[in-house]
């Protein structure tokens, strides 16, 4: 399977998403947050550094639940239209 190269916009969206997640985690143990979200700590790390710019919907919902983030705020941050105080 050939992986399609990400566009610059997709890369920036992943970076915004990662920054929001990292800020929302605010020093909480990443292993605990990952477990609560139903993902691996490695997946959380990749998201936080922007290496996974388009995670699955279930991953996003799990993180929203684990971090207490409204899904709409995460969508806005990913799109770059956020006014959420934790978003870049």
Secondary structure as a PSIPRED ss2 file (coil, helix, strand):
# PSIPRED VFORMAT (PSIPRED V4.0)

   1 X C   1.000  0.000  0.000
   2 X C   1.000  0.000  0.000
   3 X C   1.000  0.000  0.000
   4 X C   1.000  0.000  0.000
   5 X C   1.000  0.000  0.000
   6 X C   1.000  0.000  0.000
   7 X C   1.000  0.000  0.000
   8 X H   0.000  1.000  0.000
   9 X H   0.000  1.000  0.000
  10 X H   0.000  1.000  0.000
  11 X H   0.000  1.000  0.000
  12 X H   0.000  1.000  0.000
  13 X H   0.000  1.000  0.000
  14 X H   0.000  1.000  0.000
  15 X H   0.000  1.000  0.000
  16 X H   0.000  1.000  0.000
  17 X H   0.000  1.000  0.000
  18 X H   0.000  1.000  0.000
  19 X H   0.000  1.000  0.000
  20 X H   0.000  1.000  0.000
  21 X H   0.000  1.000  0.000
  22 X H   0.000  1.000  0.000
  23 X H   0.000  1.000  0.000
  24 X H   0.000  1.000  0.000
  25 X H   0.000  1.000  0.000
  26 X C   1.000  0.000  0.000
  27 X C   1.000  0.000  0.000
  28 X C   1.000  0.000  0.000
  29 X C   1.000  0.000  0.000
  30 X H   0.000  1.000  0.000
  31 X H   0.000  1.000  0.000
  32 X H   0.000  1.000  0.000
  33 X H   0.000  1.000  0.000
  34 X H   0.000  1.000  0.000
  35 X H   0.000  1.000  0.000
  36 X H   0.000  1.000  0.000
  37 X H   0.000  1.000  0.000
  38 X C   1.000  0.000  0.000
  39 X C   1.000  0.000  0.000
  40 X C   1.000  0.000  0.000
  41 X H   0.000  1.000  0.000
  42 X H   0.000  1.000  0.000
  43 X H   0.000  1.000  0.000
  44 X H   0.000  1.000  0.000
  45 X H   0.000  1.000  0.000
  46 X H   0.000  1.000  0.000
  47 X H   0.000  1.000  0.000
  48 X H   0.000  1.000  0.000
  49 X C   1.000  0.000  0.000
  50 X C   1.000  0.000  0.000
  51 X C   1.000  0.000  0.000
  52 X C   1.000  0.000  0.000
  53 X C   1.000  0.000  0.000
  54 X C   1.000  0.000  0.000
  55 X C   1.000  0.000  0.000
  56 X C   1.000  0.000  0.000
  57 X H   0.000  1.000  0.000
  58 X H   0.000  1.000  0.000
  59 X H   0.000  1.000  0.000
  60 X H   0.000  1.000  0.000
  61 X H   0.000  1.000  0.000
  62 X H   0.000  1.000  0.000
  63 X H   0.000  1.000  0.000
  64 X H   0.000  1.000  0.000
  65 X H   0.000  1.000  0.000
  66 X H   0.000  1.000  0.000
  67 X H   0.000  1.000  0.000
  68 X C   1.000  0.000  0.000
  69 X C   1.000  0.000  0.000
  70 X C   1.000  0.000  0.000
  71 X H   0.000  1.000  0.000
  72 X H   0.000  1.000  0.000
  73 X H   0.000  1.000  0.000
  74 X H   0.000  1.000  0.000
  75 X H   0.000  1.000  0.000
  76 X H   0.000  1.000  0.000
  77 X H   0.000  1.000  0.000
  78 X H   0.000  1.000  0.000
  79 X H   0.000  1.000  0.000
  80 X C   1.000  0.000  0.000
  81 X C   1.000  0.000  0.000
  82 X C   1.000  0.000  0.000
  83 X C   1.000  0.000  0.000
  84 X C   1.000  0.000  0.000
  85 X C   1.000  0.000  0.000
  86 X C   1.000  0.000  0.000
  87 X C   1.000  0.000  0.000
  88 X C   1.000  0.000  0.000
